[in-house]
């Protein structure tokens, strides 16, 4: 898992070619303008799955929390 803002990273910060490919793509495209569905960036190695949904009304939603531990 990578935690941070996309704008904080450069592709060269990562040794993984797949992460470099994904990061370069998301930094250079308007993701909301892409069609819904699977978009191959590098065959089956790297792909983007654009989804859309309608969330619950705030009054109908439950609070969700996650424990975060380092190490």
PQR file of N, CA, C, O and H, with PARSE charges and radii, in Angstrom:
ATOM      1  N   UNK A   1       0.848  -1.171   0.000 -0.4000 1.5000
ATOM      2  CA  UNK A   1       0.000   0.000   0.000 -0.0000 2.0000
ATOM      3  C   UNK A   1       0.897   1.239   0.000  0.5500 1.7000
ATOM      4  O   UNK A   1       1.903   1.298   0.708 -0.5500 1.4000
ATOM      5  N   UNK A   2       0.517   2.202  -0.792 -0.4000 1.5000
ATOM      6  CA  UNK A   2       1.231   3.472  -0.845 -0.0000 2.0000
ATOM      7  C   UNK A   2       0.290   4.533  -0.298  0.5500 1.7000
ATOM      8  O   UNK A   2      -0.833   4.686  -0.778 -0.5500 1.4000
ATOM      9  H   UNK A   2      -0.300   2.154  -1.367  0.4000 1.0000
ATOM     10  N   UNK A   3       0.748   5.255   0.694 -0.4000 1.5000
ATOM     11  CA  UNK A   3      -0.090   6.280   1.313 -0.0000 2.0000
ATOM     12  C   UNK A   3       0.489   7.645   0.981  0.5500 1.7000
ATOM     13  O   UNK A   3       1.679   7.887   1.186 -0.5500 1.4000
ATOM     14  H   UNK A   3       1.660   5.131   1.084  0.4000 1.0000
ATOM     15  N   UNK A   4      -0.346   8.531   0.472 -0.4000 1.5000
ATOM     16  CA  UNK A   4       0.089   9.881   0.150 -0.0000 2.0000
ATOM     17  C   UNK A   4      -0.724  10.452  -0.993  0.5500 1.7000
ATOM     18  O   UNK A   4      -1.644   9.808  -1.496 -0.5500 1.4000
ATOM     19  H   UNK A   4      -1.313   8.334   0.306  0.4000 1.0000
ATOM     20  N   UNK A   5      -0.391  11.629  -1.390 -0.4000 1.5000
ATOM     21  CA  UNK A   5      -1.037  12.301  -2.507 -0.0000 2.0000
ATOM     22  C   UNK A   5      -0.276  11.980  -3.791  0.5500 1.7000
ATOM     23  O   UNK A   5       0.954  11.939  -3.795 -0.5500 1.4000
ATOM     24  H   UNK A   5       0.357  12.152  -0.981  0.4000 1.0000
ATOM     25  N   UNK A   6      -1.007  11.753  -4.873 -0.4000 1.5000
ATOM     26  CA  UNK A   6      -0.375  11.454  -6.158 -0.0000 2.0000
ATOM     27  C   UNK A   6       0.632  12.543  -6.514  0.5500 1.7000
ATOM     28  O   UNK A   6       1.698  12.255  -7.058 -0.5500 1.4000
ATOM     29  H   UNK A   6      -2.006  11.787  -4.870  0.4000 1.0000
ATOM     30  N   UNK A   7       0.297  13.778  -6.210 -0.4000 1.5000
ATOM     31  CA  UNK A   7       1.177  14.897  -6.559 -0.0000 2.0000
ATOM     32  C   UNK A   7       2.502  14.867  -5.799  0.5500 1.7000
ATOM     33  O   UNK A   7       3.451  15.547  -6.191 -0.5500 1.4000
ATOM     34  H   UNK A   7      -0.569  14.012  -5.768  0.4000 1.0000
ATOM     35  N   UNK A   8       2.578  14.096  -4.729 -0.4000 1.5000
ATOM     36  CA  UNK A   8       3.812  14.014  -3.934 -0.0000 2.0000
ATOM     37  C   UNK A   8       4.845  13.058  -4.524  0.5500 1.7000
ATOM     38  O   UNK A   8       5.991  13.045  -4.076 -0.5500 1.4000
ATOM     39  H   UNK A   8       1.808  13.543  -4.411  0.4000 1.0000
ATOM     40  N   UNK A   9       4.463  12.260  -5.519 -0.4000 1.5000
ATOM     41  CA  UNK A   9       5.342  11.219  -6.037 -0.0000 2.0000
ATOM     42  C   UNK A   9       5.717  11.468  -7.490  0.5500 1.7000
ATOM     43  O   UNK A   9       4.981  12.103  -8.245 -0.5500 1.4000
ATOM     44  H   UNK A   9       3.532  12.270  -5.883  0.4000 1.0000
ATOM     45  N   UNK A  10       6.872  10.954  -7.856 -0.4000 1.5000
ATOM     46  CA  UNK A  10       7.335  10.943  -9.241 -0.0000 2.0000
ATOM     47  C   UNK A  10       7.546   9.484  -9.612  0.5500 1.7000
ATOM     48  O   UNK A  10       7.887   8.671  -8.754 -0.5500 1.4000
ATOM     49  H   UNK A  10       7.470  10.438  -7.243  0.4000 1.0000
ATOM     50  N   UNK A  11       7.349   9.148 -10.863 -0.4000 1.5000
ATOM     51  CA  UNK A  11       7.508   7.759 -11.302 -0.0000 2.0000
ATOM     52  C   UNK A  11       8.884   7.224 -10.927  0.5500 1.7000
ATOM     53  O   UNK A  11       9.020   6.054 -10.568 -0.5500 1.4000
ATOM     54  H   UNK A  11       7.072   9.809 -11.561  0.4000 1.0000
ATOM     55  N   UNK A  12       9.901   8.070 -11.008 -0.4000 1.5000
ATOM     56  CA  UNK A  12      11.265   7.606 -10.717 -0.0000 2.0000
ATOM     57  C   UNK A  12      11.463   7.263  -9.237  0.5500 1.7000
ATOM     58  O   UNK A  12      12.485   6.680  -8.875 -0.5500 1.4000
ATOM     59  H   UNK A  12       9.791   9.020 -11.300  0.4000 1.0000
ATOM     60  N   UNK A  13      10.493   7.620  -8.369 -0.4000 1.5000
ATOM     61  CA  UNK A  13      10.579   7.272  -6.957 -0.0000 2.0000
ATOM     62  C   UNK A  13      10.394   5.776  -6.723  0.5500 1.7000
ATOM     63  O   UNK A  13      10.676   5.283  -5.631 -0.5500 1.4000
ATOM     64  H   UNK A  13       9.663   8.093  -8.662  0.4000 1.0000
ATOM     65  N   UNK A  14       9.926   5.049  -7.733 -0.4000 1.5000
ATOM     66  CA  UNK A  14       9.600   3.637  -7.588 -0.0000 2.0000
ATOM     67  C   UNK A  14      10.451   2.787  -8.512  0.5500 1.7000
ATOM     68  O   UNK A  14      10.743   3.180  -9.641 -0.5500 1.4000
ATOM     69  H   UNK A  14       9.698   5.449  -8.621  0.4000 1.0000
ATOM     70  N   UNK A  15      10.848   1.619  -8.027 -0.4000 1.5000
ATOM     71  CA  UNK A  15      11.641   0.713  -8.855 -0.0000 2.0000
ATOM     72  C   UNK A  15      10.745  -0.182  -9.703  0.5500 1.7000
ATOM     73  O   UNK A  15      11.198  -0.723 -10.712 -0.5500 1.4000
ATOM     74  H   UNK A  15      10.611   1.299  -7.109  0.4000 1.0000
ATOM     75  N   UNK A  16       9.496  -0.347  -9.316 -0.4000 1.5000
ATOM     76  CA  UNK A  16       8.563  -1.198 -10.054 -0.0000 2.0000
ATOM     77  C   UNK A  16       8.124  -0.509 -11.353  0.5500 1.7000
ATOM     78  O   UNK A  16       7.576   0.593 -11.330 -0.5500 1.4000
ATOM     79  H   UNK A  16       9.128   0.092  -8.497  0.4000 1.0000
ATOM     80  N   UNK A  17       8.372  -1.175 -12.477 -0.4000 1.5000
ATOM     81  CA  UNK A  17       7.946  -0.635 -13.773 -0.0000 2.0000
ATOM     82  C   UNK A  17       6.431  -0.473 -13.811  0.5500 1.7000
ATOM     83  O   UNK A  17       5.930   0.487 -14.397 -0.5500 1.4000
ATOM     84  H   UNK A  17       8.817  -2.070 -12.495  0.4000 1.0000
ATOM     85  N   UNK A  18       5.693  -1.394 -13.198 -0.4000 1.5000
ATOM     86  CA  UNK A  18       4.231  -1.321 -13.202 -0.0000 2.0000
ATOM     87  C   UNK A  18       3.729  -0.097 -12.445  0.5500 1.7000
ATOM     88  O   UNK A  18       2.813   0.583 -12.908 -0.5500 1.4000
ATOM     89  H   UNK A  18       6.099  -2.174 -12.722  0.4000 1.0000
ATOM     90  N   UNK A  19       4.311   0.188 -11.301 -0.4000 1.5000
ATOM     91  CA  UNK A  19       3.907   1.380 -10.547 -0.0000 2.0000
ATOM     92  C   UNK A  19       4.292   2.636 -11.310  0.5500 1.7000
ATOM     93  O   UNK A  19       3.540   3.611 -11.311 -0.5500 1.4000
ATOM     94  H   UNK A  19       5.055  -0.364 -10.925  0.4000 1.0000
ATOM     95  N   UNK A  20       5.442   2.629 -11.955 -0.4000 1.5000
ATOM     96  CA  UNK A  20       5.852   3.782 -12.768 -0.0000 2.0000
ATOM     97  C   UNK A  20       4.839   4.021 -13.883  0.5500 1.7000
ATOM     98  O   UNK A  20       4.450   5.161 -14.136 -0.5500 1.4000
ATOM     99  H   UNK A  20       6.053   1.837 -11.955  0.4000 1.0000
ATOM    100  N   UNK A  21       4.413   2.952 -14.546 -0.4000 1.5000
ATOM    101  CA  UNK A  21       3.434   3.060 -15.631 -0.0000 2.0000
ATOM    102  C   UNK A  21       2.123   3.639 -15.118  0.5500 1.7000
ATOM    103  O   UNK A  21       1.571   4.565 -15.712 -0.5500 1.4000
ATOM    104  H   UNK A  21       4.729   2.026 -14.340  0.4000 1.0000
ATOM    105  N   UNK A  22       1.627   3.090 -14.011 -0.4000 1.5000
ATOM    106  CA  UNK A  22       0.357   3.557 -13.444 -0.0000 2.0000
ATOM    107  C   UNK A  22       0.445   5.011 -13.004  0.5500 1.7000
ATOM    108  O   UNK A  22      -0.447   5.801 -13.311 -0.5500 1.4000
ATOM    109  H   UNK A  22       2.075   2.338 -13.528  0.4000 1.0000
ATOM    110  N   UNK A  23       1.489   5.372 -12.302 -0.4000 1.5000
ATOM    111  CA  UNK A  23       1.637   6.735 -11.800 -0.0000 2.0000
ATOM    112  C   UNK A  23       1.771   7.741 -12.938  0.5500 1.7000
ATOM    113  O   UNK A  23       1.166   8.812 -12.895 -0.5500 1.4000
ATOM    114  H   UNK A  23       2.214   4.730 -12.052  0.4000 1.0000
ATOM    115  N   UNK A  24       2.544   7.410 -13.935 -0.4000 1.5000
ATOM    116  CA  UNK A  24       2.688   8.295 -15.093 -0.0000 2.0000
ATOM    117  C   UNK A  24       1.337   8.524 -15.757  0.5500 1.7000
ATOM    118  O   UNK A  24       1.016   9.648 -16.144 -0.5500 1.4000
ATOM    119  H   UNK A  24       3.035   6.540 -13.971  0.4000 1.0000
ATOM    120  N   UNK A  25       0.543   7.461 -15.889 -0.4000 1.5000
ATOM    121  CA  UNK A  25      -0.767   7.586 -16.528 -0.0000 2.0000
ATOM    122  C   UNK A  25      -1.706   8.453 -15.697  0.5500 1.7000
ATOM    123  O   UNK A  25      -2.313   9.381 -16.231 -0.5500 1.4000
ATOM    124  H   UNK A  25       0.804   6.549 -15.574  0.4000 1.0000
ATOM    125  N   UNK A  26      -1.838   8.173 -14.412 -0.4000 1.5000
ATOM    126  CA  UNK A  26      -2.825   8.907 -13.614 -0.0000 2.0000
ATOM    127  C   UNK A  26      -2.449  10.372 -13.422  0.5500 1.7000
ATOM    128  O   UNK A  26      -3.316  11.218 -13.202 -0.5500 1.4000
ATOM    129  H   UNK A  26      -1.344   7.419 -13.978  0.4000 1.0000
ATOM    130  N   UNK A  27      -1.159  10.666 -13.504 -0.4000 1.5000
ATOM    131  CA  UNK A  27      -0.744  12.068 -13.380 -0.0000 2.0000
ATOM    132  C   UNK A  27      -0.952  12.853 -14.678  0.5500 1.7000
ATOM    133  O   UNK A  27      -0.954  14.084 -14.668 -0.5500 1.4000
ATOM    134  H   UNK A  27      -0.455   9.978 -13.683  0.4000 1.0000
ATOM    135  N   UNK A  28      -1.126  12.140 -15.790 -0.4000 1.5000
ATOM    136  CA  UNK A  28      -1.226  12.830 -17.081 -0.0000 2.0000
ATOM    137  C   UNK A  28      -2.608  12.724 -17.729  0.5500 1.7000
ATOM    138  O   UNK A  28      -2.788  13.133 -18.876 -0.5500 1.4000
ATOM    139  H   UNK A  28      -1.125  11.140 -15.798  0.4000 1.0000
ATOM    140  N   UNK A  29      -3.572  12.179 -17.005 -0.4000 1.5000
ATOM    141  CA  UNK A  29      -4.921  12.032 -17.565 -0.0000 2.0000
ATOM    142  C   UNK A  29      -5.972  12.506 -16.564  0.5500 1.7000
ATOM    143  O   UNK A  29      -5.774  12.444 -15.350 -0.5500 1.4000
ATOM    144  H   UNK A  29      -3.426  11.846 -16.073  0.4000 1.0000
ATOM    145  N   UNK A  30      -7.079  12.974 -17.096 -0.4000 1.5000
ATOM    146  CA  UNK A  30      -8.230  13.318 -16.272 -0.0000 2.0000
ATOM    147  C   UNK A  30      -9.018  12.038 -16.058  0.5500 1.7000
ATOM    148  O   UNK A  30      -9.742  11.603 -16.954 -0.5500 1.4000
ATOM    149  H   UNK A  30      -7.240  13.025 -18.082  0.4000 1.0000
ATOM    150  N   UNK A  31      -8.891  11.428 -14.890 -0.4000 1.5000
ATOM    151  CA  UNK A  31      -9.497  10.129 -14.644 -0.0000 2.0000
ATOM    152  C   UNK A  31     -11.017  10.176 -14.706  0.5500 1.7000
ATOM    153  O   UNK A  31     -11.650   9.194 -15.096 -0.5500 1.4000
ATOM    154  H   UNK A  31      -8.303  11.781 -14.162  0.4000 1.0000
ATOM    155  N   UNK A  32     -11.607  11.295 -14.331 -0.4000 1.5000
ATOM    156  CA  UNK A  32     -13.065  11.404 -14.372 -0.0000 2.0000
ATOM    157  C   UNK A  32     -13.596  11.485 -15.802  0.5500 1.7000
ATOM    158  O   UNK A  32     -14.783  11.260 -16.036 -0.5500 1.4000
ATOM    159  H   UNK A  32     -11.094  12.092 -14.014  0.4000 1.0000
ATOM    160  N   UNK A  33     -12.729  11.802 -16.750 -0.4000 1.5000
ATOM    161  CA  UNK A  33     -13.141  11.888 -18.149 -0.0000 2.0000
ATOM    162  C   UNK A  33     -13.065  10.529 -18.861  0.5500 1.7000
ATOM    163  O   UNK A  33     -13.538  10.392 -19.989 -0.5500 1.4000
ATOM    164  H   UNK A  33     -11.764  11.984 -16.559  0.4000 1.0000
ATOM    165  N   UNK A  34     -12.477   9.542 -18.209 -0.4000 1.5000
ATOM    166  CA  UNK A  34     -12.341   8.220 -18.813 -0.0000 2.0000
ATOM    167  C   UNK A  34     -13.668   7.477 -18.767  0.5500 1.7000
ATOM    168  O   UNK A  34     -14.477   7.715 -17.871 -0.5500 1.4000
ATOM    169  H   UNK A  34     -12.093   9.654 -17.292  0.4000 1.0000
ATOM    170  N   UNK A  35     -13.901   6.582 -19.719 -0.4000 1.5000
ATOM    171  CA  UNK A  35     -15.137   5.798 -19.682 -0.0000 2.0000
ATOM    172  C   UNK A  35     -15.108   4.796 -18.528  0.5500 1.7000
ATOM    173  O   UNK A  35     -14.038   4.365 -18.100 -0.5500 1.4000
ATOM    174  H   UNK A  35     -13.244   6.389 -20.447  0.4000 1.0000
ATOM    175  N   UNK A  36     -16.279   4.432 -18.034 -0.4000 1.5000
ATOM    176  CA  UNK A  36     -16.389   3.419 -16.986 -0.0000 2.0000
ATOM    177  C   UNK A  36     -15.974   2.080 -17.576  0.5500 1.7000
ATOM    178  O   UNK A  36     -16.360   1.743 -18.696 -0.5500 1.4000
ATOM    179  H   UNK A  36     -17.149   4.783 -18.381  0.4000 1.0000
ATOM    180  N   UNK A  37     -15.192   1.319 -16.827 -0.4000 1.5000
ATOM    181  CA  UNK A  37     -14.764  -0.003 -17.269 -0.0000 2.0000
ATOM    182  C   UNK A  37     -13.266  -0.174 -17.131  0.5500 1.7000
ATOM    183  O   UNK A  37     -12.576   0.684 -16.581 -0.5500 1.4000
ATOM    184  H   UNK A  37     -14.878   1.592 -15.918  0.4000 1.0000
ATOM    185  N   UNK A  38     -12.778  -1.280 -17.633 -0.4000 1.5000
ATOM    186  CA  UNK A  38     -11.357  -1.633 -17.533 -0.0000 2.0000
ATOM    187  C   UNK A  38     -10.586  -1.042 -18.708  0.5500 1.7000
ATOM    188  O   UNK A  38     -10.979  -1.189 -19.865 -0.5500 1.4000
ATOM    189  H   UNK A  38     -13.338  -1.977 -18.081  0.4000 1.0000
ATOM    190  N   UNK A  39      -9.495  -0.381 -18.394 -0.4000 1.5000
ATOM    191  CA  UNK A  39      -8.635   0.216 -19.412 -0.0000 2.0000
ATOM    192  C   UNK A  39      -7.226  -0.339 -19.225  0.5500 1.7000
ATOM    193  O   UNK A  39      -6.587  -0.080 -18.206 -0.5500 1.4000
ATOM    194  H   UNK A  39      -9.176  -0.262 -17.454  0.4000 1.0000
ATOM    195  N   UNK A  40      -6.748  -1.092 -20.192 -0.4000 1.5000
ATOM    196  CA  UNK A  40      -5.410  -1.673 -20.122 -0.0000 2.0000
ATOM    197  C   UNK A  40      -4.367  -0.593 -20.375  0.5500 1.7000
ATOM    198  O   UNK A  40      -4.418   0.109 -21.385 -0.5500 1.4000
ATOM    199  H   UNK A  40      -7.268  -1.303 -21.019  0.4000 1.0000
ATOM    200  N   UNK A  41      -3.424  -0.469 -19.452 -0.4000 1.5000
ATOM    201  CA  UNK A  41      -2.319   0.476 -19.617 -0.0000 2.0000
ATOM    202  C   UNK A  41      -1.081  -0.236 -20.128  0.5500 1.7000
ATOM    203  O   UNK A  41      -0.268   0.345 -20.847 -0.5500 1.4000
ATOM    204  H   UNK A  41      -3.383  -1.039 -18.632  0.4000 1.0000
ATOM    205  N   UNK A  42      -0.944  -1.511 -19.747 -0.4000 1.5000
ATOM    206  CA  UNK A  42       0.154  -2.359 -20.203 -0.0000 2.0000
ATOM    207  C   UNK A  42      -0.327  -3.804 -20.179  0.5500 1.7000
ATOM    208  O   UNK A  42       0.092  -4.601 -19.340 -0.5500 1.4000
ATOM    209  H   UNK A  42      -1.604  -1.983 -19.162  0.4000 1.0000
ATOM    210  N   UNK A  43      -1.216  -4.126 -21.117 -0.4000 1.5000
ATOM    211  CA  UNK A  43      -1.774  -5.477 -21.175 -0.0000 2.0000
ATOM    212  C   UNK A  43      -2.434  -5.864 -19.864  0.5500 1.7000
ATOM    213  O   UNK A  43      -3.163  -5.069 -19.271 -0.5500 1.4000
ATOM    214  H   UNK A  43      -1.556  -3.479 -21.799  0.4000 1.0000
ATOM    215  N   UNK A  44      -2.179  -7.092 -19.410 -0.4000 1.5000
ATOM    216  CA  UNK A  44      -2.703  -7.550 -18.125 -0.0000 2.0000
ATOM    217  C   UNK A  44      -1.813  -7.151 -16.959  0.5500 1.7000
ATOM    218  O   UNK A  44      -2.159  -7.388 -15.802 -0.5500 1.4000
ATOM    219  H   UNK A  44      -1.588  -7.738 -19.892  0.4000 1.0000
ATOM    220  N   UNK A  45      -0.664  -6.546 -17.256 -0.4000 1.5000
ATOM    221  CA  UNK A  45       0.267  -6.150 -16.189 -0.0000 2.0000
ATOM    222  C   UNK A  45      -0.222  -4.950 -15.401  0.5500 1.7000
ATOM    223  O   UNK A  45      -0.119  -4.923 -14.174 -0.5500 1.4000
ATOM    224  H   UNK A  45      -0.383  -6.353 -18.196  0.4000 1.0000
ATOM    225  N   UNK A  46      -0.753  -3.957 -16.100 -0.4000 1.5000
ATOM    226  CA  UNK A  46      -1.218  -2.728 -15.453 -0.0000 2.0000
ATOM    227  C   UNK A  46      -2.519  -2.310 -16.120  0.5500 1.7000
ATOM    228  O   UNK A  46      -2.584  -2.146 -17.339 -0.5500 1.4000
ATOM    229  H   UNK A  46      -0.836  -3.979 -17.096  0.4000 1.0000
ATOM    230  N   UNK A  47      -3.540  -2.142 -15.314 -0.4000 1.5000
ATOM    231  CA  UNK A  47      -4.806  -1.667 -15.861 -0.0000 2.0000
ATOM    232  C   UNK A  47      -5.505  -0.792 -14.842  0.5500 1.7000
ATOM    233  O   UNK A  47      -5.218  -0.843 -13.646 -0.5500 1.4000
ATOM    234  H   UNK A  47      -3.487  -2.276 -14.324  0.4000 1.0000
ATOM    235  N   UNK A  48      -6.418   0.000 -15.336 -0.4000 1.5000
ATOM    236  CA  UNK A  48      -7.204   0.900 -14.513 -0.0000 2.0000
ATOM    237  C   UNK A  48      -8.650   0.426 -14.607  0.5500 1.7000
ATOM    238  O   UNK A  48      -9.145   0.152 -15.700 -0.5500 1.4000
ATOM    239  H   UNK A  48      -6.651   0.041 -16.308  0.4000 1.0000
ATOM    240  N   UNK A  49      -9.317   0.329 -13.484 -0.4000 1.5000
ATOM    241  CA  UNK A  49     -10.713  -0.078 -13.473 -0.0000 2.0000
ATOM    242  C   UNK A  49     -11.537   1.107 -12.985  0.5500 1.7000
ATOM    243  O   UNK A  49     -11.628   1.350 -11.782 -0.5500 1.4000
ATOM    244  H   UNK A  49      -8.915   0.551 -12.596  0.4000 1.0000
ATOM    245  N   UNK A  50     -12.132   1.838 -13.910 -0.4000 1.5000
ATOM    246  CA  UNK A  50     -12.926   3.041 -13.592 -0.0000 2.0000
ATOM    247  C   UNK A  50     -14.335   2.611 -13.257  0.5500 1.7000
ATOM    248  O   UNK A  50     -14.995   1.945 -14.054 -0.5500 1.4000
ATOM    249  H   UNK A  50     -12.058   1.641 -14.887  0.4000 1.0000
ATOM    250  N   UNK A  51     -14.800   2.992 -12.074 -0.4000 1.5000
ATOM    251  CA  UNK A  51     -16.140   2.631 -11.632 -0.0000 2.0000
ATOM    252  C   UNK A  51     -16.901   3.883 -11.233  0.5500 1.7000
ATOM    253  O   UNK A  51     -16.314   4.940 -11.000 -0.5500 1.4000
ATOM    254  H   UNK A  51     -14.263   3.533 -11.426  0.4000 1.0000
ATOM    255  N   UNK A  52     -18.199   3.745 -11.159 -0.4000 1.5000
ATOM    256  CA  UNK A  52     -19.044   4.822 -10.685 -0.0000 2.0000
ATOM    257  C   UNK A  52     -20.173   4.201  -9.864  0.5500 1.7000
ATOM    258  O   UNK A  52     -20.609   3.085 -10.145 -0.5500 1.4000
ATOM    259  H   UNK A  52     -18.675   2.886 -11.349  0.4000 1.0000
ATOM    260  N   UNK A  53     -20.633   4.910  -8.875 -0.4000 1.5000
ATOM    261  CA  UNK A  53     -21.721   4.413  -8.050 -0.0000 2.0000
ATOM    262  C   UNK A  53     -22.395   5.579  -7.343  0.5500 1.7000
ATOM    263  O   UNK A  53     -21.862   6.687  -7.286 -0.5500 1.4000
ATOM    264  H   UNK A  53     -20.279   5.817  -8.647  0.4000 1.0000
ATOM    265  N   UNK A  54     -23.556   5.308  -6.814 -0.4000 1.5000
ATOM    266  CA  UNK A  54     -24.279   6.292  -6.022 -0.0000 2.0000
ATOM    267  C   UNK A  54     -24.190   5.835  -4.568  0.5500 1.7000
ATOM    268  O   UNK A  54     -24.618   4.732  -4.225 -0.5500 1.4000
ATOM    269  H   UNK A  54     -23.989   4.407  -6.860  0.4000 1.0000
ATOM    270  N   UNK A  55     -23.644   6.674  -3.740 -0.4000 1.5000
ATOM    271  CA  UNK A  55     -23.489   6.334  -2.327 -0.0000 2.0000
ATOM    272  C   UNK A  55     -24.776   6.534  -1.553  0.5500 1.7000
ATOM    273  O   UNK A  55     -25.758   7.071  -2.065 -0.5500 1.4000
ATOM    274  H   UNK A  55     -23.296   7.569  -4.018  0.4000 1.0000
ATOM    275  N   UNK A  56     -24.747   6.090  -0.306 -0.4000 1.5000
ATOM    276  CA  UNK A  56     -25.902   6.258   0.576 -0.0000 2.0000
ATOM    277  C   UNK A  56     -26.035   7.708   1.010  0.5500 1.7000
ATOM    278  O   UNK A  56     -25.067   8.468   1.012 -0.5500 1.4000
ATOM    279  H   UNK A  56     -23.949   5.653   0.110  0.4000 1.0000
ATOM    280  N   UNK A  57     -27.238   8.067   1.372 -0.4000 1.5000
ATOM    281  CA  UNK A  57     -27.459   9.367   2.006 -0.0000 2.0000
ATOM    282  C   UNK A  57     -26.730   9.346   3.347  0.5500 1.7000
ATOM    283  O   UNK A  57     -26.621   8.291   3.973 -0.5500 1.4000
ATOM    284  H   UNK A  57     -28.025   7.450   1.370  0.4000 1.0000
ATOM    285  N   UNK A  58     -26.237  10.483   3.790 -0.4000 1.5000
ATOM    286  CA  UNK A  58     -25.496  10.545   5.040 -0.0000 2.0000
ATOM    287  C   UNK A  58     -26.313   9.972   6.200  0.5500 1.7000
ATOM    288  O   UNK A  58     -25.761   9.291   7.064 -0.5500 1.4000
ATOM    289  H   UNK A  58     -26.325  11.339   3.283  0.4000 1.0000
ATOM    290  N   UNK A  59     -27.596  10.236   6.226 -0.4000 1.5000
ATOM    291  CA  UNK A  59     -28.447   9.760   7.317 -0.0000 2.0000
ATOM    292  C   UNK A  59     -28.566   8.234   7.337  0.5500 1.7000
ATOM    293  O   UNK A  59     -28.884   7.659   8.378 -0.5500 1.4000
ATOM    294  H   UNK A  59     -28.044  10.790   5.524  0.4000 1.0000
ATOM    295  N   UNK A  60     -28.317   7.572   6.211 -0.4000 1.5000
ATOM    296  CA  UNK A  60     -28.430   6.117   6.115 -0.0000 2.0000
ATOM    297  C   UNK A  60     -27.084   5.402   6.242  0.5500 1.7000
ATOM    298  O   UNK A  60     -27.041   4.173   6.287 -0.5500 1.4000
ATOM    299  H   UNK A  60     -28.059   8.039   5.365  0.4000 1.0000
ATOM    300  N   UNK A  61     -26.010   6.144   6.300 -0.4000 1.5000
ATOM    301  CA  UNK A  61     -24.669   5.556   6.321 -0.0000 2.0000
ATOM    302  C   UNK A  61     -24.212   5.292   7.751  0.5500 1.7000
ATOM    303  O   UNK A  61     -24.622   5.979   8.687 -0.5500 1.4000
ATOM    304  H   UNK A  61     -26.045   7.142   6.263  0.4000 1.0000
ATOM    305  N   UNK A  62     -23.357   4.286   7.901 -0.4000 1.5000
ATOM    306  CA  UNK A  62     -22.743   3.975   9.189 -0.0000 2.0000
ATOM    307  C   UNK A  62     -21.294   4.433   9.155  0.5500 1.7000
ATOM    308  O   UNK A  62     -20.659   4.443   8.101 -0.5500 1.4000
ATOM    309  H   UNK A  62     -23.023   3.728   7.141  0.4000 1.0000
ATOM    310  N   UNK A  63     -20.783   4.807  10.307 -0.4000 1.5000
ATOM    311  CA  UNK A  63     -19.388   5.224  10.400 -0.0000 2.0000
ATOM    312  C   UNK A  63     -18.499   4.001  10.254  0.5500 1.7000
ATOM    313  O   UNK A  63     -18.766   2.954  10.843 -0.5500 1.4000
ATOM    314  H   UNK A  63     -21.299   4.799  11.164  0.4000 1.0000
ATOM    315  N   UNK A  64     -17.436   4.141   9.458 -0.4000 1.5000
ATOM    316  CA  UNK A  64     -16.490   3.053   9.245 -0.0000 2.0000
ATOM    317  C   UNK A  64     -15.115   3.525   9.706  0.5500 1.7000
ATOM    318  O   UNK A  64     -14.726   4.661   9.435 -0.5500 1.4000
ATOM    319  H   UNK A  64     -17.219   4.992   8.979  0.4000 1.0000
ATOM    320  N   UNK A  65     -14.393   2.677  10.388 -0.4000 1.5000
ATOM    321  CA  UNK A  65     -13.051   3.035  10.849 -0.0000 2.0000
ATOM    322  C   UNK A  65     -12.070   1.909  10.585  0.5500 1.7000
ATOM    323  O   UNK A  65     -12.460   0.748  10.455 -0.5500 1.4000
ATOM    324  H   UNK A  65     -14.709   1.754  10.609  0.4000 1.0000
ATOM    325  N   UNK A  66     -10.805   2.256  10.508 -0.4000 1.5000
ATOM    326  CA  UNK A  66      -9.753   1.279  10.276 -0.0000 2.0000
ATOM    327  C   UNK A  66      -8.586   1.575  11.214  0.5500 1.7000
ATOM    328  O   UNK A  66      -8.211   2.729  11.420 -0.5500 1.4000
ATOM    329  H   UNK A  66     -10.488   3.199  10.613  0.4000 1.0000
ATOM    330  N   UNK A  67      -8.026   0.514  11.773 -0.4000 1.5000
ATOM    331  CA  UNK A  67      -6.839   0.678  12.609 -0.0000 2.0000
ATOM    332  C   UNK A  67      -5.627   0.766  11.700  0.5500 1.7000
ATOM    333  O   UNK A  67      -5.518   0.019  10.727 -0.5500 1.4000
ATOM    334  H   UNK A  67      -8.331  -0.423  11.606  0.4000 1.0000
ATOM    335  N   UNK A  68      -4.737   1.654  12.006 -0.4000 1.5000
ATOM    336  CA  UNK A  68      -3.513   1.834  11.205 -0.0000 2.0000
ATOM    337  C   UNK A  68      -2.338   1.679  12.129  0.5500 1.7000
ATOM    338  O   UNK A  68      -2.191   2.423  13.099 -0.5500 1.4000
ATOM    339  H   UNK A  68      -4.825   2.261  12.796  0.4000 1.0000
ATOM    340  N   UNK A  69      -1.492   0.700  11.826 -0.4000 1.5000
ATOM    341  CA  UNK A  69      -0.298   0.480  12.637 -0.0000 2.0000
ATOM    342  C   UNK A  69       0.925   0.463  11.730  0.5500 1.7000
ATOM    343  O   UNK A  69       0.886  -0.089  10.630 -0.5500 1.4000
ATOM    344  H   UNK A  69      -1.612   0.096  11.039  0.4000 1.0000
ATOM    345  N   UNK A  70       1.983   1.054  12.187 -0.4000 1.5000
ATOM    346  CA  UNK A  70       3.244   1.032  11.458 -0.0000 2.0000
ATOM    347  C   UNK A  70       4.115  -0.032  12.103  0.5500 1.7000
ATOM    348  O   UNK A  70       4.267  -0.078  13.324 -0.5500 1.4000
ATOM    349  H   UNK A  70       2.015   1.502  13.081  0.4000 1.0000
ATOM    350  N   UNK A  71       4.689  -0.895  11.252 -0.4000 1.5000
ATOM    351  CA  UNK A  71       5.609  -1.896  11.759 -0.0000 2.0000
ATOM    352  C   UNK A  71       4.993  -3.149  12.066  0.5500 1.7000
ATOM    353  O   UNK A  71       5.670  -4.079  12.504 -0.5500 1.4000
ATOM    354  H   UNK A  71       4.566  -0.858  10.260  0.4000 1.0000
TER
END
